[in-house]
């Protein structure tokens, strides 16, 4: 198996992973190794949400306790079945810790290493590139053509119609966010709905701030005043974790718009495509500064509620989002 080129990853996922239990994901594209690790992990265990089946270890944890990796690899699952040890190596060379496991990894256990860009010939790469039971997966920025193919495939699967200009806008917007592109495309498909359509204005609003989480889509819908779209998106499922993230994203967006309303230029604006900046500026101009400032205390209370009262978080977050959406629909007061 050995080396998987960046553009071969999709076909690699579609093949049986027989005989391969050791995976290294590395590259110079921010977030892409992590995004691909999240997609690979569920293929290696029965339930990736089960902490007994999926164990995540950071480089900092292993620096403090080097024996932890071997202990976890040799531990027997309480309920049996498959296990994955997911190590977030970052830029650290953990080859000395990982090398012993390349020979003695217990049956039914997989090793998943997420790393930053590694030069050819580095010890960690060689551990995975020279073994038939391992895969070194490159994570480099895909060309626009690859993003376009991903978009076309997801749109065809969802039955969503996208015209050429809108397609080009999506690809251009996501060209600098390839690590989260799949999540952004999924967000667009969810908004359009099965058999729906996507227009350029929808894309500009939904991809404003370009994030991978569905929470971003909820905030965009609220700021756009799309109450119906907000209700439809929440109806697809709104967990406590989603609510907490939506609360943080809503507060962050309000603060950003307030800064823009006072003439500031938040740092995150500089990496966004011009149409997205325009949409955010329209959002900022539509809110009176005193109205945004007046909402900040309630957003602070929302953040506290979403963290301390788990079961109440979805309801509280939805009410806050709906409040913004209703105000936006009325002309942002």
N, C-alpha and C positions, 0 to 999 in steps of 0.2 A: 504494500500500500504506500508507505513512505510519504513522498511529497505530493501535496494537493495544491495546485495553483489556485490563486484567488478566484479566477473565473470558472473553476471546476467545482466550486463548493456546492452549488445547487444540485448538480448531477451526483455528486458524492453523497449528499443526504438522501437521495432517492434510491440508493443501492443498499443491499443488506450489509451490515457491518460485521459480518462473520470473521472471527479470528483477529479482530482489531479491538483492543481495549485501552490503548494509550494514545492520547491526542494532545497535540501542542497547537495552540492557535496564536499566531504572532503576526505583527505587521505595523505599518506606520500610519494606519487610518484610525483616528480616535474613535473609540466605542465599538468598532467593528469586531475585534476579537471577542469582546463581551457579548455582543448581539448574537454572534454565531455560536458561542458557547451556550447561550440560553436556548438556542434552537436544537443544539446537539444533545444536551443533557437529557431531555425527556425520551430520547430514543434509546438511552442506555439503562433506564430503570423503569419500573412499573408506575411509580408516582413521584415525579420530581419535586412535589410539594412536601413530601415526607422527609423530615430532617434525619430519620434513621437511614434513608436510602440515599440522600444527597447531602454530603458534608462539604461546606465551603471553608477554606482556610486562606488567610491573607499572608502576604510575605512578612508583615510585621509580627503576626502570631508565630510564624515559624522561626523568626529571628530570636524571639524570646524563648521558644520551646522547640528546638530542632527535632526532638524525638517525636513530636506530635504527629508528623506526617506518617512515619512508620507505624505508630500506634493505631492511627485511624485506618490505615490500609490493611492492617492485620486483624482489626476488630471484626467480630462476627455479628452480623445484623441480628437484633433482638427477635425479629420476625422472619428471618431468612430472606431469600431472594437476592436481587442484584443491588449493588451499591456503586456510587460514584464519589470519588474524592476530587473536588474542584479546587484548584489552587490558583489564586490571583497573584501571580509572580511579579507583575508590573515590570520594572526595569532591572530587577535583581537576578543574579545568576544563582539559581537553586539547583544546578546540575549535580552538586555533590550530595544533596539530600534525595534527589529523584533517581539517580543512577541505580542505587540498590533495588529500587522497586521495579525497574525495567526487567529484571530477571525473576524477582520473587513476588510479583503481584498475585494475590490469591485469586482463584477462579471465581468468576461472578462479580469481581470488582473492577471498575474502570477508573482510569486516571485522566483527568481533564486539566490541562495547564493553560492558563490565559496569560499571555506575556506581551510586552511592548515590542517594538521593532528589534529584531535580532539580526546581526550581521551574519553573512554566510560563513560557516566554519566555526561558529561559537559552540561551546560544549553542549549547551542545552539543545540547540538545533540538531547537532550530530546524534544525540541520544535518540531522537525520534526519526530522523531522516534515513537512518541506516538499518532500521529493523522492519521486517515484514509484518510484525504484529502491532505497528505503531503508524500514526499519521501526523505529519507536520503540515498544518493547514495555514497557508499564507493569507493574510488579511490586508490587502491593498485596495486603494480606491478604484472602484470599477469605472470604466469609461461611460460617457453618457449613453452609448448604445446599450450597455448592459442594464442601466437604470430603466431605459425605455422598454426593454424586453421584460423586465420584472413588472413594470407598470401594466404593460399589455396583458401579461399572463394573469395578474390579479384582477384586472378589469373584466377579462373574458370569464374568469371563474365566477365573479359576482354579477355578471350580466350588466355591467355599468358602461354607458356610452360616454366617450370622451372625444371631443373634436381635436383637430390637429394643433390649434393654437393653445388650447388648454393643456394638451399633452406636453408640448414644448415648455410651457410655464412650469409644470410639475417637475420635469426633468432638470430644468435650470435651477429651480429652487432647492432641489434635493442634492444637487451636485456637490455641495459643500457639506452635506449631512449624510454621507453614505452609510455611516454606522447605524443610523436610525431610520434609514430610508424605508425599510420594510414596515416598520411601525407607523410611519407617516402615511404610507400608501394604504395600509389597513384602516387608518383613521378616515381617509378620504372615501374608501369603499363603504365604511359603516355609515358615513353621512349620506352618501348617495342612495343607499339602500338597494336591495335586489332589483335589478332591472331599471335603476334610475339613471340620471345623467349628472355630469359635473360641468359647471361653468367656471370661467376664469375667476370671477368674483368669489365663488365658493372656495377655490384653491387659495387665493390670497388671504382670505379670512382664516381658513382652517390651518394653514401652514405658517401663520404669523407666529414668530418666536420659535418655530421649528423644534418640537420636542417629540420624544418617542412615545410618551404616555397618552392614553386616552383622555386623561385629565385636561391636557392642553386643548383638545377638541371641545370639551365642555366649556372651558373658559372662552374660547373663540366664539362659540355659539351664543354664550351669554352676552358678550360684548357686542355681538352683531344684532342682538335683540331677537334672535330666532328661538322663541319659546317652544314652538312645536318641535323643532329639531333637537332642542335640549331634552325635552320629554322623551323623544324617540331614542336618543342616545343613552339616556339613563335607564330606559326600559330594557336595554340590552344586557343590563347587569351593572351594579354599582356597589362594590364592596367597601368595607371599612378602609382598606388600603387606598382604593381609588378616591374615596372621600377625603382622606388626609392629604393626598397629593393634590387634589382639586382645590382644597382650601389654601394650600401653600401657593399654588399657581395663580389663584385668583388674587391673593394678597400681593404677590410679586407683580402681576400685571397692573393692578391699581397703583402701586408705587411707581412703576415705570411710566405709566400714562401721566401721573401727577408730575413727575420730574420733567417729562416732555412738555407738559402744559405750562411749566414755568421756564421753558426755553432751554432746558438741559438736553444732552444727548447721551443716553445710557450706553454703556460700552457694548451691550449685546446687539445694538442696532447696526454696528459697523459690519458685521458678517452676514447680514440679511440682504437678500435681493431687493432691488429698488421698489418693485411693486408691493412687497411685504412691508417695507418701511412706510410707503404711502398709506397703506391700510392702517398701520399702527398710528400714524400721524392723524388720520381721519378719526380714529377712535379717541385720541387725546383731545382733539379739537372739539369733539362732540360733548365732552363732559366739562362742566364748570369746575374750576380747581377747588372751590369750597365744598362742592358736592362730593368729589372724590375724597378730599381730606376728611369730610364728615363721616364717611363710611369706614375709615380706617379702624376706629375703636371696635366696631362690630366685627370687622374682619379679624382683629386680634382675638376677640372672644371666640370666633369660629375656630381659629387655630388651636386654642386651648381645649375647646369642646371636642374637636376631632381627635385630639391626642389622648384626652383623659376619659372620654366616654365613648368607647368603641362602637357599641350598638347604635348610639345616637348620631354618630358621625355622618352616615349617608343622608339622613333627613335634614340635618343642619346644613350640610354642604349644598344640598339641592335647593333648599330655601334661599340660601345666599346667592347661588347662581341664578335662580329664577328671579330674584329681586333685581339683580343687575340687568337681566334680559328684559324684564317688564319696563324698567326705567329707560333702557336703550330704545325699546320699541315706542315709548312715549316721546322720544326725542331727547333722551338722557336728561330729563327734567330741565 
